[in-house]
């Protein structure tokens, strides 16, 4: 039993989409996190702020579920306002039907930092001009994080341009 535990710990690669670093260089840090609750966002952004003091943080956030956005949009806005800049994409509905009047704009209206709402298709996850998995429109920023649902399933992602 101890040997199996030891082998498991030796091969454990961590939890996917929790502080999942795709790029970590002195010039650029690109991290993905599945935080989809205001307290998770607050904790992640606070940790990043402590880990990388003085760096500009651009958070890209896709709310997950209409009901969660309706219920927590104020908390999302407060947490995301810990970043220096926010890019919001439309809600990922998963199993839910749209709810009239509920959108990412509910969060945007309450943000206290510069922000933009962009269509998901404007976030290209694989391009010929950047590392695989890196959203092309974020080049030039010092630190960026993806939060929430953001990364679409592989079947929905744009293919690499050749």
N, C-alpha and C positions, 0 to 999 in steps of 0.2 A: 504494500500500500504506500509506504513512504517513497519507494522508488518511483511509483506512478505519479505521485504528487511532485516529486523533484523534476521528473521529465516534463510534466505539464507546465511547471513554472519556468523551466528553461526554454520552452518553445512558445510561451505566451508573448504575443506581439502587441498587447494592449487592446483597448476598446476602440472600435472604429467610430469616427465622427465625434469624439470627445477630445478636444485639443489635438486634432489630427493635422499635423504640420505637413504641408505639401512642398513648401519652399521656406527655408530658414537660413538666410544669408545676411551679412551686415547691411546690405542695401535694401533687402526685401524679405518680408515675412508674409506667408500666405497660409492661413489656418482655417480649418473647417470644424464646426461644432454643431451638434444636433439640438442645441438649446432651443426649446420651443415652449417655454413657460417663462414669464417675466423674472422669476427668481433665478432660474438657470442662466438667463441672459445677464442679469445683474452680476451674478457670481463670476461668470466667464469674463465679462468685460472688466470687472474690477481686478481679476487675476491678471489679465493681459496688461492692464495699465501698470500694475506693479512689476510685472516681468520685463516690460519694455518701456520704462519711463522716458518721456520726452519724444516718443514716436507718435506720428499721426496715425490714428486708427480709423479706418473706413470699414463699417459693418454693413454687410449685405444680408438682408433678412427677408425670408418668405414665411409669412404666417402659415401655420398648419391648422386647418379647420376654420370654418366660418363661426361656429359657436365659441371656439376658444378666442378668436379675434374679437368677437362681440363682447365676451365676458372680461377679457384682459387687455383691451387696447390701451387703456391708461397705463397699466403696468409695463406693457411693452414699450410705450413711448418714453416712460421714465427711465427704464433700463437702457434702451438704445441711445438715449441722450447722453450717456456716459462716453459714447464714441465721439470722434471729431466730425464725422460725416456718416450719413446713413443712406443706403440705397435700398429701397423697398420694392419687392416684386409682388404681383398679385397672389392672393391666397391660394394655397394648395388645398383643394376641397377633400381629398381622400374619399371617404365614404359619404360625404355630405352633399346635399343640394345647396346651391347658393341661397343666401338669406338676403332679402331686399334691404338695401342700405348698408350692408356690412361689406367693407373692403379694406384694403391696405391704407386707403386714404384716412380712415379713422385714426390710425396710428400717426400718419404723416402730419395731420392737423395739430397734434399735440407735441411733436418733437421740438426740442429747443436748440437743435444743432442744424447746420445745413443738410438738406436731404433732397432726394429725387425719387420719384416713383417711376420704375422702368418695367417694360414688358419682359417676361422671362426669356423670350427669344433674343433679347439684347444681351443676355449673359451667355456668351459662347464659352463652353467649358473646355473645348479642344479647338485650337487654331494653329495655323502654321507659324504664327509669329510669337507664340508664347509657349511656356511649358505646358504639357498636358494637364488638363484640369484647371487651368488658370483663366479666369474671366478676362477677356481682351480689353474691356473698357476700364479696368482698374490699373492698367500699367501706369507707372509714374508715381503711385502713392506708396508711402513707406510701409504701411502695415494694413492688412485687410483680413477680415474674418467673414466667413459665411456662417450664418446662424439659421436655425429652423430647418425647414424642409429643403430649401434651396437647391440642392443637387438632385436633378431629376433622375429617375431610373435610367440605366444605360440605354434602354430601347428608345427613350424620349430625348436623349442628348443629341445635340448636333454632332455629326461625324467630323473627324479631322479633315481639314482641307489639304489636298496634296498639290 
